[in-house]
Amino acid sequence: MRHLLFIFGIVGAMSLTSCATHVAVKPATSVKVVKVAPKHHKVVVVKGQRYYFWNGRHYKKTSRGYVFVKVR
């Protein structure tokens, strides 16, 4: 009888646990978009990807403008 109660206790405890239904994600950091590249920018290709370089930084062109990226 003790074994039967023990088994029912384990099965009952397992059925009370739930699976995660929602995963909370930290919001992305704010990204500043440069609408127009300056006249003195340079187009560089790194590993087959086109980047825009000015002011010592690399930028990637998006539909909203240019976004700062770290090229490695």
C-alpha positions as CSV (number, residue, x, y, z in Angstrom):
1,M,0.0,0.0,0.0
2,R,2.9,2.4,0.8
3,H,4.4,1.8,-2.7
4,L,1.0,2.5,-4.3
5,L,0.7,5.8,-2.4
6,F,4.3,6.7,-3.2
7,I,3.7,6.1,-7.0
8,F,0.5,8.2,-6.9
9,G,2.3,10.9,-5.1
10,I,5.1,11.1,-7.7
11,V,2.5,11.0,-10.6
12,G,0.5,13.7,-8.9
13,A,3.5,15.9,-8.4
14,M,4.5,15.5,-12.0
15,S,1.0,16.5,-13.2
16,L,1.1,19.7,-11.1
17,T,4.2,21.0,-12.9
18,S,3.5,23.2,-15.9
19,C,5.3,23.9,-19.1
20,A,6.4,27.4,-19.9
21,T,3.9,29.1,-22.1
22,H,5.5,32.6,-22.3
23,V,9.1,33.6,-22.6
24,A,10.0,37.2,-21.5
25,V,12.7,38.8,-23.6
26,K,14.6,41.9,-22.7
27,P,13.8,44.8,-24.9
28,A,16.5,45.8,-27.4
29,T,18.7,48.7,-26.7
30,S,17.7,51.9,-28.4
31,V,19.1,52.2,-31.9
32,K,19.8,55.5,-33.4
33,V,19.2,55.6,-37.2
34,V,21.1,58.1,-39.4
35,K,18.7,59.1,-42.1
36,V,21.3,60.4,-44.6
37,A,24.9,59.4,-45.0
38,P,27.4,62.3,-45.0
39,K,29.0,63.3,-48.3
40,H,32.4,62.1,-47.2
41,H,31.3,58.5,-46.4
42,K,33.1,55.5,-48.1
43,V,31.5,52.2,-49.2
44,V,33.6,49.2,-48.0
45,V,33.0,45.5,-48.5
46,V,33.9,43.2,-45.6
47,K,33.4,39.5,-46.0
48,G,31.1,40.1,-48.9
49,Q,28.9,42.5,-47.0
50,R,28.5,46.2,-48.0
51,Y,29.1,48.7,-45.2
52,Y,29.3,52.5,-45.1
53,F,32.2,54.0,-43.3
54,W,32.5,57.5,-41.8
55,N,33.6,59.1,-38.6
56,G,35.6,56.0,-37.7
57,R,32.5,53.7,-37.6
58,H,30.8,51.2,-39.9
59,Y,27.1,51.5,-40.7
60,K,24.7,49.1,-42.4
61,K,22.0,50.5,-44.7
62,T,18.5,49.6,-43.8
63,S,15.1,50.6,-45.1
64,R,14.9,53.4,-42.4
65,G,18.4,54.7,-42.8
66,Y,21.9,53.8,-41.6
67,V,22.5,51.8,-38.4
68,F,25.9,51.6,-36.5
69,V,27.3,48.0,-36.5
70,K,30.5,46.4,-35.2
71,V,32.4,44.7,-38.0
72,R,34.6,41.8,-36.8
